[in-house]
Amino acid sequence: LCSAGIRRSLRNASLLVPLLLTLSAFWSGYGVILILAGQGVLPGPGDARDALLPGLAAFTLALLLEALVGFLSREPLLALLAAAVSLAGAHEVALLCSSSLGPSAVACSHLSVCLLGAYFALGRILCFLTEGRVALPGTDLAEKKAQEQGRGGAGSSNPFAAPGLLLNMLSASVFGCRLLGVTHRLFLGHVPWLWAAGTFQIGICVLSFRAMDALMATAFGFTSILKLAGGYCLLYPAWQPEEPSFPTPFLVVFAILFAVLALFLSLQSPVDGLYLLVFVAYCIALACSPRGFFAGGPQGVAVAIFVVSALVSLVHLYNVRARAKIPPGKGAVKALLAHSSLLKLREGPDLHAPYLGYSKYADAEVLAYACSVLASFALTATGDPQAPLATVVIPWVVVAGGILKLLGGSVAFARGKTLESSAFILYAVMWIIWGLTRFGGLYGTARSFHTAVGIVAFMIFNSFIVFCSLFLNMAWFFYSLTFMLITVSFLLDAIHALPTGYDIAATLIFGLVSFYCFLAALSSSTFEGCCFPMGRPLVQLSGVGAGTTKCLHLPARKASSVKRIADILRNGGTCGIPTDTVYVLVAACSRPDAVEKAHRSKRQAQDRPMSLWISSLKQLEPAKHLFTPLLWDFMEAAWPSPISLVIPRGEWVDFLGMKDSAKYVGTPQSVAIRIPDCSVTTHLIDLVGPIVVTSANPTGEADTTHHNQVYAKLGDKVDAVLCGGPSPENIASTVVDCTKIDSGNIGFFRVGIIPKSQVLQILEQVQKK
């Protein structure tokens, strides 16, 4: 079910996405509890009841909300499905509360789910067998798709926000039921609900980055940490008789992070920003309660979280499908900031522009920096770190500093930030290993030489990151340098030479630097001006930082990007574009100044002259009488393909409009010309006309096979790069000498992707014709 929900298109405004994700989380937690009960892990007479009730109650209400929105948005099949599962959950809650009720009502509700599924399956089978001529009502997906396209994407920008909010209801229900007396105690049986909610919210965090909603993704990352930590605390008494203690400084810092995120989220959606303030109160309540999740204060806030999550998720669910939306208040914020000359919100296509090329994810640096803050302040927890599982640091360090930081590093790599991703992934691995060993009881009382060697290896890797950050910016230099203080404290501890208070001071310094980077990343992604500057590179070298130029990088998969590249070429610009082989640098033949500019930017060698590309032979039709019939037929048979033909230079070159710049193309005796076998490239030539082409790399270097390479090598010399990812082939085109083709002879300047035998076969067929 989860896979089906994820594979659903992000542009699809259907209620199916939140419904599938909610059902998947429900069955996951429910099934694990049944397994625990079957294995005898819940031996008490009321243990199974206490374990099942909170999740059943939460999902009953969540599915009821989805059923209500389904009926309002005229999706009856989905609404009936959600209502049937909700009704089954309600009956099961009643059955658990009163033994006098029989299980028949639960069985009937689940039977209705089976009937709905069978009806839909039958409708799809009939539609498939009859090729769409017969379709049962509600099962015609083609009709649904047309309706959704007709709505023009009226849905919410993040279809995954609603299931994430519903999962907050699940965790709040576990603690709220204990406060209200519905369950008798908190114990191991509630862990599956909490960990199912936390695990699914990490997944929804990733999906929210895919939906380009970085702030809500960060919020879901934060709330998933609380859920996994709550489950860990309920699991803790299985090893130790006492309830776990809580790191108060950490929870205060977590409350501050929630508050700052709520402030910035309010600029995007005041409703969501105010909603996060409830979690600020929750963290403060946990910090004020020595018993943490087991105390009544945090459980009271959990009841408030349950109610508010239900209301806000209803707003998001309704806005997914409705034409007339419930306004989240963004218009009021924009009107308020319109009068401010200091603060201006970032909007438009450049809001999530990646460092290089294009990315399917929004920037996750905010979450990665926040995880650094959480992991560092978690190390300030008091208590005996030698006792196995003596603190609750594992969820804060391993989950926050490790798993979620790995997520931030992966997203940074996808966005072309190689150094940042390397640092995030290295630090994540360090936090995971340290959290599991030092605070998981595996580290032991004996410090060894092997531990010190491992930490030294991390320090060597981090030294390289510190050196590279000199060329990035000042904030990153201090961020990587202060992490070195953390690794030094780990090393000193391993060799029994740790001074008193050094580890606390090191973690505080790194935490404060990380918090500044967190604020800087938030402000730079929200406002156009730099409220918290990251600083300039400490060392500036020539040739370093080509990516900091204003060279456009546009995704080749969009027709609007190709049109924009065409406009740049028509206006005299030069661009790097993908082809059927490697990337090339191009200029329009109709702009002699651009041809000369391309020649200068490459410092073209005499033995590698620039060539001509066309999209079809119709562009040479006015000069057809200047070509011999055999040569014309050979060009017609050989193209489109990665075959470049070197043909005699003649008056036909004058028809292309290059004027004096024609001297930079080809040699005085011949010119290379071809039609590429690439739809993006030929469409671009259709818009611009014939183009002049050269390889997109400095003379003497290897061919470029990715848009990131073009951007790195020529980013300061071209006006734009059309980004198509890795090249389909890493081999250049085959260059054929056709200057003596009328005598029946051809030669080969370069044998590339097309072998000699294939070219000779084409010539033979043309000659027979």
Secondary structure, 3 states (H helix, E strand, C coil): CHHHHHHCCCCCCCCHHHHHHHHHHHHHHHHHHHHHHHCCCCCCCCHHHHHHHHHHHHHHHHHHHHHHHHHHCCCHHHHHHHHHHHHHHHHHHHHHHCCCCCCHHHHHHHHHHHHHHHHHHHHHHHHHHCCCCCCCCCCCHHHHHHHHHHHCCCCCCCCCHHHHHHHHHHHHHHHHHHHCCCCCCCCHHHHHHHHHHHHHHHHHHHHHHHCCCHHHHHHHHHHHHHHHHHHHHHHHHHCCCCCCCCCHHHHHHHHHHHHHHHHHHHHHCHHHHHHHHHHHHHHHHHHHCCCHHHCHHHHHHHHHHHHHHHHHHHHHHHHHHCCCCCCCCHHHHHHHHCCCCCCCECCCCCCCCCCCCCCCCCCCHHHHHHHHHHHHHHCCCCCCCCCCCCCCHHHHHHHHHHHHHHHHHHHHHHCCCHHHHHHHHHHHHHHHHHHHHHCCCCCCCCCCHHHHHHHHHHHHHHHHHHHHHCCCCHHHHHHHHHHHHHHHHHHHHHCCCCCCCHHHHHHHHHHHHHHHHHHHHHHHHHECCCCCCCCCCCCCCCCCCHHHCCCEEEECCCHHHHHHHHHHHHCCCCEEECCCCCCEEEEECCCHHHHHHHHHHHCCCCCCCEEEECCCHHHHHHHHHHCCHHHHHHHHHHCCCCEEEEEECCHHHHHHCCHHHHHHECCCCEEEEECCCCHHHHHHHHHHCCEEEEECCCCCCCCCCCHHHHHHHHCCCCCEEEECCCCCCCCCCEEEECCCHHHCCCEEEECCCCCHHHHHHHHHHHHHC
